[in-house]
């Protein structure tokens, strides 16, 4: 049957798909608009499946606050060109509006929410994938609830946002600064007490292994220096070979260095002071808490040294950070 330009324009208005895609869909559907719409949706699913392994480091992240609730949602795509498209930005905004209106518990629930135009979030994202030929996905979604919430969106890139929940309303400028802190410094938790045990276990294990390696290396370096060999010249097999070729160490020194490294490493590793290792590792864990928990970090909107918790206390002794969430397309 003949497909008129007016028919194509009508389907394009209904779906937002390209003119050629609309024409092809109408031809395949013999002019049936509903079937043509379904064909366009199916095309979106096909494109999404083909590009499932693509990265979506471009896009938009939006934070919204509604009273004691807030959301952060990121819609990702493959290129900056698509991210700047008005239709893409409108879809990201529509998803954010739906999210704050419904505050679904997680991303799976958000995908099932219905937009103002009657489509589910999942269907709308899939259709947009079909229109642009790029992978689109809800790359991150978070929701918080607290008596007082402040949001921050990094408008320069549009790819990063954070929300922070406080126990009460207080100095808005300080509160916003804390939200900016979350966005820029990406803390792992509010305080040391709220760091997940799995993270603590991993950090303590890493700190312990690093401490052991450093103590062993210190003993090896001391033994090498005592033998008249510069430790920096033999700190790897590649260095030993290259420095021997350059004439910086002799073949005898290379052999001696290998023997010292093997012997002293084994001796020291089997005779490390356990309590010292534990104490150093615990000190490193405390440093991790100071650098990676929001309350202990230096307040970046101030002198960078005063802890966030002390800045908040100076503004309001009763105000406390309860929670925070952050979404970034580039992490």
N, C-alpha and C positions, 0 to 999 in steps of 0.2 A: 504494500500500500504506500501511497505518497505521504511522506512526512514533511509537513510545512514548517517554515521558519517560526511561525507563531507557536506551533506545538513544541518545538525545541525550546523556545524562550520560556514557555510555560513550565516545562519540566525543570529547566535551569533555575527558575524562580522557586520552584518547590524543593529542589535538592541542593542547589548551590554548586552542582557539578559543572564541568566545562561544557561548552557548546557541542563539541565533537562527541564527548562521552554521552551527552543527553541524546544526540541524534542516533548514535549506535544503539543505545538502550531502547529507544522507541522503535527502531527498525526491528530489533530482535523480539520486542514485545508486541509487534504488530499494532502499535499505537496505543496499547493499554498502559495508561499512566501508572497504575499501581504496580504492575509487573515491571515496568521500566524503572520505577523507584527501587524495587527489590533487586533488579539487575545491578544498579549502581551501588547498592549496599554490598552485594556479593563481590563486586569488583574491589571495593574497599577492603573486604576481608582477605581477598586474594593478594592484594598488594601488601597488606599487613603481614601475611604469612611469609611472603617472599623476603621481606625486609626485617624479619623478626630479630636477626642478629645485629642489626645496625645500632650504633650509639645515638642517643638523643640528648646531646649536651647543649643544644640550643633550645630556645623556647621562652616561656614566661612562668614566673613563680609569683603567686598573689597571696597576700595575707589579708584577712578580714576579721573584724571584731564586732560582735553584737552583744552588748551587755557583758555578761559573765562568761560568754563562750567565744571562742575564736578558732579559725581554721587557717592552715597554710596548705596550698595546693600548687603543684608544678605540672604544667603541660609541656612535655618535651617534643622536640622535632630534630631533624638532622642538620638543618642549615639556618644561618642567620637570616637569609632571604625569606624563608617561609615564616620564621618567627616574627618578622616585621610586617607580615601580611595582615591587613585589617580583619579579615575573616578568621584567621588563626587567633588573633588577639581577642576578638569577640567571643570565640568559643572558650578560651581560657577564662574570660570574665564570666561567661555564663555558667561554667563549671564551678567557679568560686562562689557565685551567687547561690547556686543550688546547694553547695556544700555548707555555707553558713546558714542557709534557711533550714536545712535538715540535720546538720551536724552528725552525719553517719559515723559509726564507731571506727571504721577502717576503710582502706582503699577498695576492698571488695564490695562493701556496702555502698560506697560512693558510686562505683561503676553502675550499680543497679538503680541509682536515683534518676528521676525523670526531670529533664530540662523543661523550660517554659514552652518550648515548641513541641513537646510531647515525646521526644526521643529520649532514650536512656543515655547516660553519659557514655557508656560503652559503645552504643550505636553511633553516637555523634563523633566520637574519636575515630572509629573505624571508617566512617564515611569521609571524614576529613583526610584520612590517609589515602583513600581512593582518589580524592580530588587533586591532591598535590603530588601523589606518587612517592611521598616520603613517609617514613615511619613516624607515627604520632603515638604518644602514650602518656597516661597520667603517671609521671615519674616519681611523684612523692605526694603524700597526703598526711597531714597531722591535725589533730584537734585537741584543744585544751579547755579547761573550765576553771575559773578562779574568780575571787571577788573583784579583782582589778587586773585588766589585761592591756598590754601595750604591744603594738605590732611595729615592725620595721621592714620595709622593702627596699632593696638596693636598686634604685631606679636607673643607675648608670648602665648596668647590664640587664636588669630585669630578670636575672636568673637566680636570685637569692633572696630569701625572706625568713623572718623569725618572729615568734610571739613569745612573750614572757608573762606568766601569771604571778601576781603578788597577793599578799594576804590582805592588803588594804590599799586604797588610793593615797598617793603621796606625790611628791615633787615630780611633775610630768617630764621635765627635762632629764632628770636623773633616770627615771624609769625608761625613757626612750633610749638613753645612753646604754642602759643594760641590755636592751633589745639589740642595739647595734653591736654591743660586745658579743652577744651570742652569734650574730651573723658573721662577724669578722674572725672571732677566735675559736668558734666551734667547740665549746667545752663538752666533756663527756657526761657531766652530771651537775646538779646544783651544788652539792657539797661532797666531801669525802665519804660521809655516811650514806649517801645515796648512790655511790658508784656500784654498779652491779658486781657481785662477787666473782663472776667469771672474768671480768675485766681486771679486778684486783689480782686474781690468781695468775693471770697471764702476765701482768706487769711485774709481779713479784718474781715469777719464774725467769722472766727476761733479765730483770735486775740481778738476780742471783747468778745466772750464767755469765752475764757481762762482768760481774765482779770477779768471778773465778778466772775468767779469761785474762783480765787485767793483772791479777796477782801472779798468774803463771807467766805472763809476758814480762812482768817486772823482774821476776827471778831470772828468766832467760836473758834479758837485756843486761842484767848485772853480771851474769856469767860470761857473756860475750865480751863486754867491756873489760872485764878482768883478764881475758885472754888476748886483749889488744885488738879486738875486732869491732868495727863500728856496727852497732845493731841495725842502723838504717840501711846498710849495704847488703844485709842478708835477711831482710824481713819477709822475703818470699822466694820461692824457687826461681821465678823469673828474674828477680833482682840479683840473686846469686850468680846466675848465668851471665846476665848482661854486664854486671860489674866486674866479673872475672874476665870477660871479653875486652872490657875497657882498660883492664890492667889495674883496677882499683883494689882488687883482692887477688891473692894467688890461689892456685889450685889447692895447695895445702890448707890455706885459710878457709876456702870454701868447704873442704871436707871436714875440717875441724868445726866450722860453724854448724854444719848439718848434724854432727855428732852431739855438740853441746845442746842444740835446740831439742833434739829428740830425747836426750837423757834428762836434761833439766825439766823439760815440760812434763815428762812422766813422773819424775820424782816430786815436783811441786804439786801437780794435780792430785797425787795420792796422799799429800800431807798438808792440805790447806786447813787453816784455823777456822773451824765451822762457825764459831761465835762471831768472829770478825766478819766473815762473809755475810752472815745473817744481819749483823748490825749495819753494814754498808748497804746491803740490799734494801733494808727497811728505810734507810735514809733516802735512797733513790725513789722509793715508793712515795715518801712524803713530798719529795720534789715533784713527782708526777701529779699528786693531788693539788699542789700549789699552782702548777702550770695548766692543769687540764680541768679543774672544777671551777664553775662560774664564781662562786663566792670568794674563792681564794685568788683568782686571777687579778692582776693589776688592772685597775679601771682605765681602759684605753682612751676614754673621752676626758680623762683628767691628766694626772702626772704620769700615768702608766705604772706607778709603783704602789699606790694605795689600793688595798684589796677592795673588790667590789662590795663585799659585805660591810666594810667600814664606811664606804661612800654612802651606802643606803642608810646605815645607822646614823650618820651625821645629818642626813636629810629627814629621817623619821625613825626614832628608836623602836617603834612597834612594827614597822614594815619588814616583811620577809619575802624572799623569793620562794614560791611554791613549786613552780614547774616552768619548763620552756620547751619549745619545739622549733626545729629549723629544717628548711628544705632548700637544697641547692642542686642545680642541674650539672654542676661541674666537679663536685667532690668525687 
